[in-house]
């Protein structure tokens, strides 16, 4: 990777990665057999990676979920599914490019795929609105959910958003109503719904397509009612000192507990999908394979339930979340 794509806590790995690339280039240009040296350096790099990533705090994992090279929904779709046919529009207002969806094949099983899509460069980010859906995005998703229900196809959802778009136009067109309607209607969709949080799962932007029978997270993704920096800004207002700003965000992340291991312990999610050493951005194929294997594992059990059982279990799952006392 280019040095600019390394996060601050990854800097110890930069030197070894650059050295490995340098030796590979030398071996390619000179024809020299340097495989043994490369293997030794890779072994050293992998050990260092293991040490670094085993000590990440929650704020660092949030940063990893936002890595500029992290795979997005459309990167993974082509590696997991066959014959993906994208469907467009909400049939009310317009097409929302921050959310993609359509029919696809998972091995021999026809499914409906819906996922939030970010952009890789400035032009793509503007085109995809940074992965932040307008109301028409949530209405498009609901249209696809109902279409899947009509044809008896299970629904696979990939969540990756910093939140729903909060501009004036979105509010005028009923952003809150669109999200609330989706949450209500998803409890009544009579086909299996499997959700995978592949990057960021922030606030109502995630919940608007986030009600399912099984909720999974990639190892280094995050899922919370608010981002750590948003939480820090509310609690401590603006801070001019960069070190204090970073400390506030770390403290907020520690309190929010947004990581996959936190949410598994709290019973919010049902499983964690492992990522390649160093994060999903280092190996798209391995990441996609891990996701696909998990989907293939959990779908048959859901497909074996009748609609009444499916809906009852889904409602029970969400009603049992949280801790409270009855007096």
C-alpha positions as MATLAB code, in Angstrom:
seq = 'XXXXXXXXXXXXXXXXXXXXXXXXXXXXXXXXXXXXXXXXXXXXXXXXXXXXXXXXXXXXXXXXXXXXXXXXXXXXXXXXXXXXXXXXXXXXXXXXXXXXXXXXXXXXXXXXXXXXXXXXXXXXXXXXXXXXXXXXXXXXXXXXXXXXXXXXXXXXXXXXXXXXXXXXXXXXXXXXXXXXXXXXXXXXXXXXXXXXXXXXXXXXXXXXXXXXXXXXXXXXXXXXXXXXXXXXXXXXXXXXXXXXXXXXXXXXXXXXXXXXXXXXXXXXXXXXXXXXXXXXXXXXXXXXXXXXXXXXXXXXXXXXXXXXXXXXXXXXXXXXXXXXXXX';
ca = [
       0.000    0.000    0.000;
       0.967    3.641   -0.502;
       2.272    5.226    2.720;
      -0.672    7.684    2.720;
      -3.066    4.756    3.262;
      -1.485    3.652    6.543;
      -3.263    4.696    9.697;
      -1.208    6.182   12.523;
      -1.082    2.951   14.538;
       0.007    1.035   11.419;
       3.192    3.083   10.964;
       5.455    0.392   12.544;
       4.380   -1.931    9.729;
       5.188    0.551    6.927;
       8.937   -0.065    6.917;
       8.567   -3.844    6.623;
       5.895   -3.599    3.908;
       8.093   -1.232    1.904;
      11.099   -3.528    2.337;
       9.099   -6.546    1.115;
       7.915   -4.583   -1.941;
      11.462   -3.421   -2.661;
      12.826   -6.976   -2.588;
       9.965   -8.287   -4.743;
      10.663   -5.596   -7.337;
      14.372   -6.424   -7.233;
      13.689  -10.140   -7.678;
      11.386   -9.397  -10.611;
      13.857   -7.130  -12.395;
      17.024   -9.140  -11.730;
      15.652  -12.682  -11.778;
      17.363  -13.395   -8.455;
      15.825  -15.967   -6.123;
      14.942  -13.965   -3.030;
      11.933  -15.989   -1.888;
      13.532  -17.096    1.376;
      14.330  -13.528    2.373;
      10.817  -12.415    1.406;
       9.256  -15.218    3.466;
      11.336  -14.265    6.513;
      10.311  -10.618    6.216;
       6.649  -11.561    5.724;
       6.800  -13.754    8.822;
       8.282  -10.853   10.790;
       5.669   -8.459    9.362;
       2.799  -10.823   10.210;
       4.019  -11.179   13.799;
       4.249   -7.398   14.119;
       0.755   -7.038   12.653;
      -0.591   -9.543   15.128;
       0.953   -7.605   17.996;
      -0.328   -4.238   16.741;
      -3.890   -5.361   15.987;
      -4.283   -7.316   19.220;
      -3.728   -4.089   21.175;
      -6.043   -1.733   19.258;
      -8.361    0.396   21.368;
     -11.967    1.023   20.345;
     -11.245    4.360   18.657;
      -8.531    2.756   16.533;
     -10.971    0.052   15.407;
     -13.415    2.775   14.367;
     -10.632    4.301   12.276;
      -9.886    0.891   10.745;
     -13.550    0.531    9.739;
     -13.123    3.787    7.791;
      -9.884    2.798    6.073;
      -9.889    4.374    2.575;
      -9.119    1.000    0.974;
     -11.672   -1.019    2.963;
     -13.954   -3.071    0.674;
     -17.386   -1.566    0.053;
     -20.635   -3.334   -0.805;
     -20.080   -3.474   -4.572;
     -16.505   -4.735   -4.083;
     -17.861   -7.680   -2.102;
     -20.969   -8.374   -4.189;
     -18.951   -9.466   -7.198;
     -16.909  -11.835   -5.018;
     -19.787  -13.354   -3.034;
     -22.760  -13.484   -5.394;
     -23.367  -14.536   -8.984;
     -25.668  -12.916  -11.543;
     -26.308   -9.719   -9.562;
     -29.018   -7.678  -11.294;
     -29.256   -4.162   -9.854;
     -32.704   -2.596   -9.492;
     -33.190    1.161   -9.291;
     -35.540    3.781   -7.902;
     -38.084    4.067   -5.110;
     -41.072    4.617   -7.481;
     -41.910    7.799   -5.515;
     -39.193   10.390   -6.050;
     -35.856    9.285   -7.520;
     -32.890    6.933   -7.487;
     -30.603    7.025   -4.432;
     -27.082    5.934   -5.373;
     -25.953    5.615   -1.743;
     -27.959    2.389   -1.598;
     -27.728   -0.452   -4.114;
     -29.817   -3.580   -4.402;
     -31.156   -6.302   -6.627;
     -31.544  -10.016   -7.150;
     -28.481  -12.265   -7.026;
     -27.469  -15.911   -6.581;
     -25.698  -17.198   -3.487;
     -24.490  -20.580   -4.728;
     -27.808  -22.111   -5.851;
     -30.028  -19.899   -3.705;
     -31.697  -16.831   -5.235;
     -31.540  -13.881   -2.815;
     -32.294  -10.177   -2.658;
     -29.193   -8.128   -1.893;
     -29.361   -4.595   -0.451;
     -26.289   -2.635    0.600;
     -25.040    0.852    1.363;
     -22.312    2.056   -0.986;
     -19.593    4.660   -0.402;
     -17.251    6.169   -2.997;
     -13.531    5.637   -3.353;
     -12.509    9.059   -4.715;
     -13.969   12.577   -4.647;
     -16.157   12.073   -7.723;
     -17.476    8.708   -6.507;
     -18.082   10.045   -2.996;
     -20.235   12.822   -4.388;
     -22.031   10.348   -6.658;
     -22.745    8.006   -3.720;
     -23.303   10.881   -1.256;
     -20.640    9.383    1.048;
     -22.878    6.358    1.677;
     -25.562    8.518    3.324;
     -29.031    7.740    2.033;
     -31.871   10.193    1.387;
     -35.461    9.116    2.157;
     -35.740    7.679   -1.355;
     -32.900    5.291   -0.503;
     -34.822    3.819    2.421;
     -38.004    3.700    0.330;
     -36.123    1.918   -2.430;
     -34.844   -0.590    0.136;
     -38.388   -1.207    1.392;
     -39.593   -1.716   -2.188;
     -36.905   -4.356   -2.678;
     -37.745   -6.036    0.636;
     -41.381   -6.333   -0.436;
     -40.308   -7.645   -3.843;
     -38.180  -10.308   -2.130;
     -41.138  -11.245    0.054;
     -43.395  -11.527   -2.999;
     -41.061  -14.059   -4.622;
     -40.017  -15.817   -1.394;
     -36.347  -14.804   -1.567;
     -34.215  -14.316    1.556;
     -32.732  -10.848    2.007;
     -29.018  -10.154    2.532;
     -28.171   -6.635    3.745;
     -24.727   -4.983    3.953;
     -24.561   -1.957    6.262;
     -21.828    0.652    5.819;
     -22.857    4.249    6.486;
     -21.757    7.207    8.621;
     -25.485    7.966    9.017;
     -28.581    8.988    7.100;
     -28.274   12.227    5.133;
     -29.510   15.134    7.241;
     -29.820   17.906    4.645;
     -32.860   20.153    4.309;
     -34.168   18.326    1.235;
     -33.980   14.957    2.972;
     -35.858   16.296    5.986;
     -38.494   17.908    3.758;
     -39.079   14.572    2.021;
     -39.540   12.729    5.321;
     -36.216   11.209    6.337;
     -37.370   10.270    9.840;
     -40.652    8.825    8.559;
     -38.862    6.728    5.932;
     -36.492    5.216    8.514;
     -39.284    4.630   11.051;
     -41.497    2.997    8.414;
     -38.673    0.658    7.374;
     -38.059   -0.410   10.971;
     -41.760   -1.153   11.425;
     -42.195   -2.943    8.109;
     -39.048   -5.066    8.458;
     -40.610   -6.742   11.497;
     -43.386   -7.966    9.176;
     -41.353   -9.138    6.153;
     -42.089  -12.857    5.872;
     -38.738  -14.004    4.466;
     -35.382  -14.448    6.252;
     -33.241  -11.325    6.690;
     -29.495  -11.572    7.335;
     -27.560   -8.382    8.063;
     -23.793   -7.921    7.822;
     -22.186   -4.704    9.093;
     -19.134   -4.443    6.849;
     -17.796   -1.043    7.941;
     -19.666    1.699    9.747;
     -23.093    1.198   11.279;
     -24.090    4.624   12.499;
     -27.356    5.688   14.071;
     -30.687    5.636   12.192;
     -28.814    5.466    8.918;
     -27.964    1.878    9.788;
     -31.199    1.033   11.593;
     -33.249    2.055    8.553;
     -32.194   -1.232    6.931;
     -31.013   -2.923   10.128;
     -33.804   -5.188   11.388;
     -33.046   -8.848   10.738;
     -33.142  -12.413   11.991;
     -29.355  -12.697   12.129;
     -27.044   -9.693   12.588;
     -23.345  -10.219   11.885;
     -20.359   -7.878   11.951;
     -17.001   -7.948   10.273;
     -14.331   -8.082   12.949;
     -13.164   -4.460   12.584;
     -16.508   -2.777   11.888;
     -18.448   -0.637   14.362;
     -22.133   -0.155   15.194;
     -23.524    2.533   17.485;
     -26.196    5.154   18.041;
     -23.608    7.863   17.322;
     -19.985    8.114   16.203;
     -17.291    8.649   18.866;
     -16.427   12.099   17.499;
     -20.111   13.052   17.407;
     -20.487   11.920   21.009;
     -17.316   13.783   22.042;
     -18.502   16.990   20.355;
     -21.803   16.858   22.275;
     -20.217   16.089   25.645;
     -17.127   18.326   25.522;
     -18.065   20.855   22.808;
     -15.287   22.155   20.557;
     -11.681   21.611   21.604;
      -8.730   23.439   20.028;
      -5.984   21.207   21.426;
      -5.502   18.223   19.021;
      -4.261   15.966   21.831;
      -7.298   16.731   23.978;
      -9.586   16.224   20.972;
      -8.068   12.787   20.379;
      -8.350   11.939   24.089;
     -12.042   12.916   24.071;
     -12.743   10.687   21.080;
     -10.919    7.772   22.682;
     -12.930    8.242   25.884;
     -16.204    8.453   23.914;
     -15.404    5.272   21.971;
     -14.564    3.427   25.179;
     -17.903    4.447   26.674;
     -19.997    3.703   23.565;
     -18.564    0.171   23.169;
     -19.195    0.108   19.394;
     -16.919   -2.764   18.357;
     -17.968   -6.226   17.245;
     -16.678   -7.932   20.406;
     -18.513   -5.397   22.598;
     -21.810   -5.907   20.786;
     -21.511   -9.684   20.812;
     -21.012   -9.556   24.591;
     -24.058   -7.273   24.905;
     -26.229   -9.572   22.794;
     -26.852   -6.962   20.097;
     -25.325   -9.064   17.311;
     -25.260  -12.797   16.667;
     -21.755  -13.358   15.366;
     -18.410  -11.926   14.256;
     -16.927  -12.624   10.834;
     -13.102  -12.686   11.012;
     -11.004  -10.451    8.780;
      -7.582  -11.182    7.266;
      -4.606  -10.190    9.387;
      -4.248   -6.421    9.111;
      -7.872   -5.766    8.182;
     -10.332   -6.408    5.352;
      -8.580   -3.887    3.090;
      -5.547   -6.173    2.836;
      -7.379   -9.077    1.190;
     -10.789   -8.548   -0.438;
     -11.058  -12.171   -1.593;
     -10.424  -13.642    1.862;
     -12.892  -11.189    3.421;
     -15.564  -12.060    0.846;
     -14.937  -15.777    1.359;
     -15.421  -15.431    5.123;
     -18.683  -13.525    4.624;
     -19.976  -16.010    2.057;
     -19.161  -19.010    4.263;
     -21.096  -17.433    7.141;
     -24.097  -16.617    4.947;
     -24.172  -20.167    3.603;
     -23.977  -21.437    7.193;
     -26.853  -19.400    8.683;
     -29.347  -19.259    5.798;
     -30.537  -22.916    5.729;
     -31.775  -22.783    9.334;
     -33.729  -19.578    8.631;
     -35.133  -20.969    5.391;
     -36.471  -23.958    7.326;
     -38.761  -21.792    9.472;
     -42.319  -20.925    8.495;
     -43.295  -17.252    8.351;
     -45.069  -17.194   11.726;
     -42.065  -18.707   13.487;
     -39.680  -16.387   11.659;
     -41.586  -13.224   12.631;
     -42.074  -14.342   16.240;
     -38.350  -15.080   16.635;
     -37.401  -11.758   15.027;
     -39.634   -9.777   17.383;
     -38.420  -11.769   20.392;
     -34.800  -11.102   19.410;
     -35.201   -7.318   19.536;
     -37.525   -7.206   22.543;
     -34.958   -9.111   24.600;
     -32.153   -6.593   23.956;
     -30.999   -4.349   26.762;
     -31.105   -4.639   30.529;
     -33.795   -3.233   32.771;
     -35.454   -3.684   36.163;
     -39.171   -4.069   36.797;
     -40.378   -2.470   40.029;
];
